[in-house]
Amino acid sequence: MMMRVFLPCLLLSLASPSWAEPRQLTHRYGVTQIDGTPERVVSLSYVGHDFLLALGVKPIALRYWYGDGKFGVFPWAEQALGDAEPVVLYGDIDVEQIALLKPDLIVGQWSGMTETQYQLLSKIAPTIPPAAGEGDYTSSWQLMTRKLGEALNMPEKAEAVIDRLETRFSDIRNAHPEWAGKSSAVVWPPRIGAYTSVDLRSRFLADLGFTPSVGVDQLISSNAYYVMIPQEDLTPIDVDLLIWTDTAELADALDGIVLRKAMRAYREGREVYADYDLGAALSHSSPLSLDYALDRLVPLIEAAMDGDPATPVESTAAEGVAPPS
């Protein structure tokens, strides 16, 4: 009798969707082994929930970055979130709070997770920090998607997501061969911080054929994802395509940059002004936000790079910004 009860239970367990071959993921702090298919996933990455949702996984908790969207998600992720109500985690990583959630996977590829935090979190559940050789915020969207696919036991789905988006980028590059090799920079005013070539925003432009500013990268002291540009020397950001990300009172912020109007990018009308949502889409650079960013940004780049300084580069973020004189 006991055998008859035990065998069906064993078969049911083997047929469960949570079963999967054990796999090991290497990362900057060592190796994490994952058994089965995780179902209670906590995202500590500031953008990780977007990646999870793109793979059809709704995290039980996600880490708030910024914005006023419900549960900390932006418009491009709302449909994928559906009626889920994840716990929103604010501030620094709280190990005790995470333990109470009883996760079976903790992901933090873009989280600033320290090795000490990793060791503590690993006692709760398998934990995925950034990949080996990556900084806190330097992993590409392809790498983060691929690592999640491995962790969640859906590598084929992750590859399909990557292939679709890379094909879209490739199609745009092929339609605009004139962009190939043109220098570019993504910058925020008024203190003038510029994203380096390892940042998601710069990688986005590189995927369109542009080359990240060499001058910006020359200011990197480590594998930093941004550097500060001195107001007295804007040479590193005087590039073929200059994108200003949205900030409060953008017009005033740009007017406060005295030497901006001396830059070629300004005089030749090759500046693009990314408004709040577009800037956020670039900052997330997730499989969900990339389509939104491409839909909105490509027409702006086309206008900026058409060789005619008089062509208006329309953007709601540009209201009040003086055109080139």
C-alpha positions in Angstrom: 0.0 0.0 0.0 2.8 2.4 0.9 4.5 1.7 -2.5 1.3 2.4 -4.4 0.9 5.8 -2.6 4.6 6.7 -2.9 5.0 6.0 -6.6 2.3 8.3 -7.9 3.6 11.1 -5.6 7.1 10.6 -7.0 5.8 10.7 -10.6 3.8 13.8 -9.8 6.9 15.5 -8.4 9.0 14.6 -11.5 6.2 16.0 -13.7 6.0 19.2 -11.8 6.9 22.4 -13.7 9.3 23.3 -10.9 11.6 20.3 -11.8 14.7 21.0 -14.0 18.2 19.9 -14.3 20.5 21.6 -11.8 22.7 24.3 -13.4 25.5 26.5 -12.2 25.8 30.2 -13.0 29.2 31.8 -12.6 29.4 35.4 -11.5 31.7 38.0 -9.9 31.4 36.4 -6.4 31.7 32.8 -7.5 29.2 30.2 -8.6 25.5 29.8 -7.8 23.7 26.4 -8.2 20.0 26.5 -9.0 17.9 23.3 -8.7 14.4 23.2 -10.3 12.5 26.1 -11.8 12.2 29.2 -9.5 8.7 30.4 -8.9 9.1 33.0 -6.1 11.6 35.5 -7.6 12.8 38.6 -5.8 14.4 41.3 -8.1 16.9 43.5 -6.3 18.1 45.0 -9.6 16.9 48.5 -10.3 15.8 47.4 -13.8 15.6 43.6 -13.3 11.8 43.4 -13.0 11.6 44.6 -16.6 13.7 41.7 -17.7 11.8 39.2 -15.7 8.5 40.4 -17.0 9.8 40.2 -20.6 10.4 36.5 -19.9 6.9 36.1 -18.5 7.9 35.9 -14.9 6.2 38.2 -12.4 8.5 38.8 -9.4 7.0 38.6 -5.9 9.0 41.7 -5.0 10.9 44.3 -7.0 13.2 47.1 -6.1 12.0 50.7 -6.6 14.3 53.0 -8.6 12.4 56.1 -9.5 9.1 57.4 -11.1 5.5 57.4 -10.0 4.3 54.3 -11.8 2.2 51.7 -9.9 4.5 49.1 -8.2 7.5 51.0 -9.6 7.0 50.0 -13.2 6.9 52.2 -16.3 4.3 52.2 -19.1 6.1 49.7 -21.3 5.9 47.1 -18.4 2.4 47.6 -17.2 0.7 45.1 -19.5 3.3 42.4 -18.7 2.8 43.0 -14.9 -1.0 42.6 -15.3 -2.9 42.2 -12.1 0.2 41.1 -10.1 0.9 43.1 -6.9 4.6 42.7 -6.1 6.1 44.0 -2.9 8.0 47.1 -3.6 11.4 47.3 -1.9 12.8 50.8 -1.2 16.3 51.9 -0.4 19.2 49.7 0.4 19.1 45.9 0.3 17.4 44.7 3.5 18.3 41.1 4.0 15.8 40.4 6.8 12.9 41.9 4.7 13.9 39.6 1.8 14.1 36.5 4.0 10.5 37.1 5.1 9.4 36.9 1.4 10.7 33.3 1.2 12.1 33.5 -2.3 13.5 30.6 -4.2 15.6 32.9 -6.4 17.1 36.4 -5.8 18.4 38.3 -8.8 20.5 41.4 -8.6 22.6 41.9 -11.8 22.1 45.7 -11.7 21.8 46.2 -8.0 25.1 47.4 -6.4 25.1 44.2 -4.3 28.2 43.8 -2.2 30.0 40.5 -1.6 28.9 40.6 2.0 25.3 41.1 1.0 25.6 38.3 -1.6 26.9 35.9 1.1 24.0 36.7 3.4 21.4 36.5 0.6 22.7 33.2 -0.6 21.8 31.7 2.7 18.1 32.6 1.9 18.0 31.4 -1.7 20.2 31.1 -4.8 21.4 34.6 -5.6 22.6 36.0 -9.0 24.9 39.1 -8.8 26.6 40.7 -11.8 28.5 38.4 -14.1 32.2 37.9 -13.7 34.2 40.9 -15.0 31.3 43.3 -14.9 30.8 46.3 -12.7 27.7 47.0 -10.6 26.0 48.7 -13.5 27.9 47.7 -16.7 26.2 44.5 -17.9 24.6 44.6 -21.3 20.9 43.9 -21.7 21.8 40.8 -23.7 24.0 39.4 -21.0 21.4 40.1 -18.3 18.6 38.5 -20.3 20.7 35.5 -21.1 21.7 35.0 -17.4 18.1 35.2 -16.3 17.2 32.7 -19.0 19.6 30.3 -17.5 18.5 30.9 -13.9 14.8 30.5 -14.7 15.3 27.4 -16.8 14.1 29.1 -20.0 17.3 29.7 -22.1 15.5 29.2 -25.4 13.0 31.9 -24.6 15.7 34.3 -23.5 17.6 33.7 -26.8 14.4 34.3 -28.8 13.9 37.7 -27.0 17.5 38.6 -27.7 17.4 37.5 -31.3 14.2 39.6 -32.0 15.6 42.8 -30.6 19.0 42.3 -32.2 17.3 41.8 -35.5 15.4 45.1 -35.0 18.6 47.0 -34.2 20.3 45.4 -37.2 17.4 46.4 -39.5 17.7 50.0 -38.3 21.5 50.0 -38.8 21.1 48.7 -42.3 18.6 51.4 -43.1 21.0 54.1 -41.8 24.6 53.2 -43.0 25.4 56.9 -42.6 25.3 56.4 -38.8 28.1 53.9 -38.7 31.1 55.1 -36.8 29.6 58.5 -35.9 30.5 59.6 -32.4 27.8 59.9 -29.8 27.2 60.7 -26.2 24.3 60.6 -23.7 24.6 63.4 -21.2 22.6 64.9 -18.4 22.7 68.6 -17.4 23.4 70.9 -15.6 26.4 69.3 -13.8 27.2 67.5 -17.1 27.5 63.8 -16.4 28.3 61.6 -19.4 27.6 57.9 -19.7 30.6 55.8 -20.7 30.7 53.1 -23.3 29.9 50.3 -20.8 26.6 52.0 -19.8 23.2 50.8 -21.1 22.4 54.1 -22.7 25.7 54.3 -24.6 25.3 50.6 -25.6 21.9 51.5 -27.1 23.5 54.0 -29.5 26.3 51.5 -30.3 23.7 49.0 -31.3 22.5 51.5 -33.8 25.9 51.9 -35.3 27.2 54.9 -33.4 30.6 55.0 -31.6 30.6 56.1 -27.9 32.7 59.2 -27.3 36.4 58.3 -27.0 36.9 61.5 -25.0 34.3 60.4 -22.4 35.9 57.0 -22.0 39.4 58.6 -21.5 38.1 60.1 -18.3 37.2 56.7 -16.7 39.3 55.8 -13.7 37.7 52.3 -13.4 34.9 50.5 -15.1 32.6 53.3 -14.2 29.4 53.8 -16.1 29.5 57.6 -16.0 32.0 60.4 -15.7 31.7 64.1 -14.9 32.6 66.6 -17.6 34.0 70.0 -16.6 32.1 73.0 -17.8 35.2 74.7 -19.1 36.0 71.9 -21.5 33.1 70.3 -23.4 35.3 68.6 -26.0 34.5 65.0 -24.8 30.8 65.5 -25.5 31.1 67.6 -28.7 30.1 64.6 -30.8 28.2 63.8 -34.0 25.1 62.9 -32.0 24.5 64.4 -28.5 21.5 63.3 -26.4 20.5 65.3 -23.4 18.4 63.3 -20.9 15.5 64.9 -19.2 16.0 66.8 -16.1 13.9 69.4 -14.1 13.7 72.6 -16.0 15.8 71.4 -19.0 15.8 74.7 -20.8 17.3 76.5 -17.8 19.7 73.6 -17.2 21.1 73.9 -20.7 21.2 77.6 -20.7 23.4 77.3 -17.6 26.1 75.6 -19.7 27.9 78.6 -21.0 30.0 76.9 -23.7 27.2 74.7 -25.0 26.4 77.1 -27.9 30.1 76.9 -29.0 29.8 73.2 -29.6 29.4 71.8 -33.2 26.6 69.6 -32.0 24.6 72.7 -31.0 25.5 74.8 -34.0 24.7 72.0 -36.5 21.4 70.9 -34.9 22.6 67.5 -33.8 21.3 67.6 -30.3 18.4 65.4 -29.2 16.3 66.1 -26.0 15.0 62.9 -24.4 11.9 63.6 -22.3 11.1 61.8 -19.0 9.7 58.6 -20.3 12.2 58.3 -23.2 15.1 58.9 -20.8 13.7 56.2 -18.5 13.3 53.8 -21.4 17.0 54.3 -22.3 18.0 54.0 -18.6 16.2 50.7 -18.3 17.3 49.3 -21.7 15.3 46.2 -21.0 13.6 43.9 -23.5 10.4 45.7 -22.7 11.7 49.3 -22.8 14.0 49.0 -25.9 11.0 48.8 -28.3 9.6 51.9 -26.7 12.9 53.7 -27.0 13.4 52.7 -30.6 9.9 53.8 -31.6 10.5 57.3 -30.2 14.2 57.9 -30.5 15.0 56.8 -34.0 12.8 59.5 -35.7 14.6 62.1 -33.4 18.0 60.8 -34.5 17.0 60.9 -38.1 16.0 64.5 -37.8 19.2 65.4 -35.9 21.5 63.6 -38.4 20.0 64.7 -41.7 22.7 67.3 -42.3 20.3 70.2 -42.1 20.7 72.3 -38.9 17.3 73.9 -39.6 15.4 70.6 -39.2 13.5 70.7 -36.0 14.2 67.8 -33.6 10.8 67.5 -32.0 10.6 66.4 -28.4 8.4 67.4 -25.5 11.6 67.8 -23.4 12.8 70.5 -25.7 10.2 73.0 -24.9 11.8 76.3 -24.2 15.2 75.2 -25.5 16.7 77.8 -27.8 17.4 76.5 -31.4 20.8 76.9 -32.9 21.5 80.5 -34.0 
